[in-house]
């Protein structure tokens, strides 16, 4: 349930988080790992739910590390009793990083919070 193949994911189902920079893997292999995301125009954040990988966010490469850190914190320490709730990304408009990247909701979010 999401736009453009992005999905809502229950916090309790997230087993692993990966950041995948867009671009040719051969080109990225020549770049030091600490620079791959910043050199990549876009990056995709994927989560493993045990049933496979789900794309939850595509954002500018320079912002992907911060998005990954924030999602990792949510998974490690869910807010209150919301462990069974959905986590989803804010809509990412061109060139503007949202103030709050991830939102936790007990039900399907309103359209302005549909994954981007």
C-alpha positions in Angstrom: 0.0 0.0 0.0 1.9 2.9 -1.2 2.7 5.2 -4.1 5.4 4.3 -6.6 6.2 0.9 -5.0 7.0 2.3 -1.6 5.4 0.6 1.4 4.3 1.1 4.9 6.1 -1.3 7.2 5.3 -2.3 10.8 8.1 -1.4 13.1 7.9 -4.9 14.7 8.6 -6.5 11.3 11.8 -4.7 10.4 14.7 -7.1 10.7 17.4 -5.1 8.7 17.9 -1.8 7.0 20.1 -1.1 3.9 20.9 2.0 1.9 21.4 1.4 -1.8 23.0 4.2 -3.8 21.6 4.6 -7.3 24.0 4.3 -10.1 26.3 1.9 -11.8 27.8 -0.5 -9.2 31.1 -0.6 -11.1 31.4 3.2 -10.8 30.5 3.2 -7.2 33.0 0.4 -6.4 35.8 2.9 -7.3 34.5 5.4 -4.7 35.5 5.1 -1.0 32.5 3.7 0.9 32.1 6.8 3.0 31.6 8.9 -0.1 29.3 6.6 -2.1 26.1 8.1 -0.8 27.2 11.7 -1.2 28.4 11.1 -4.7 25.1 9.3 -5.6 22.3 11.6 -6.8 19.7 9.4 -5.2 19.7 6.5 -2.8 17.0 4.0 -1.8 16.4 2.9 1.8 15.3 -0.8 1.9 14.0 -2.8 4.9 13.9 -6.5 5.3 10.7 -7.8 6.9 11.7 -11.5 6.8 9.6 -12.0 3.7 11.9 -10.0 1.5 13.1 -6.5 1.0 10.8 -3.5 0.8 11.7 0.0 -0.6 10.5 2.6 1.9 12.2 5.8 0.7 14.1 7.2 -2.2 15.9 10.5 -1.4 19.0 12.5 -2.4 22.2 10.6 -1.6 23.5 13.3 0.7 20.4 12.9 3.0 20.3 9.1 2.9 22.6 8.6 5.9 20.6 10.8 8.2 17.4 9.1 7.1 19.0 5.7 7.8 20.1 6.8 11.3 16.7 8.1 12.2 14.9 4.9 11.0 17.5 2.8 12.9 16.7 4.7 16.1 13.0 4.2 15.6 13.4 0.5 15.2 15.8 0.2 18.2 13.6 2.3 20.5 10.0 2.5 19.3 8.2 5.5 20.7 5.9 4.4 23.6 3.7 1.5 22.8 3.8 1.9 19.1 6.0 -1.1 18.3 3.2 -2.6 16.2 2.5 0.6 14.4 3.4 1.5 10.8 6.5 3.6 9.9 6.5 5.5 6.7 8.5 8.3 5.1 7.3 11.9 4.5 6.9 13.1 0.9 10.3 14.3 -0.3 9.8 17.3 -2.6 12.5 18.4 -5.0 15.5 19.8 -3.1 13.6 20.1 0.2 14.4 17.7 3.0 11.3 17.3 5.2 11.6 18.5 8.8 10.5 15.0 10.0 11.6 12.2 7.7 9.8 9.3 9.4 6.4 9.1 11.0 4.9 6.4 13.1 1.2 5.8 12.8 -1.2 3.2 14.2 -3.2 3.2 10.9 -2.7 4.0 7.3 -1.5 7.6 7.0 -3.1 10.6 5.4 -2.1 11.3 1.7 0.4 14.0 2.6 2.4 11.4 4.4 2.2 8.8 1.7 5.7 7.4 1.0 7.7 9.2 -1.7 
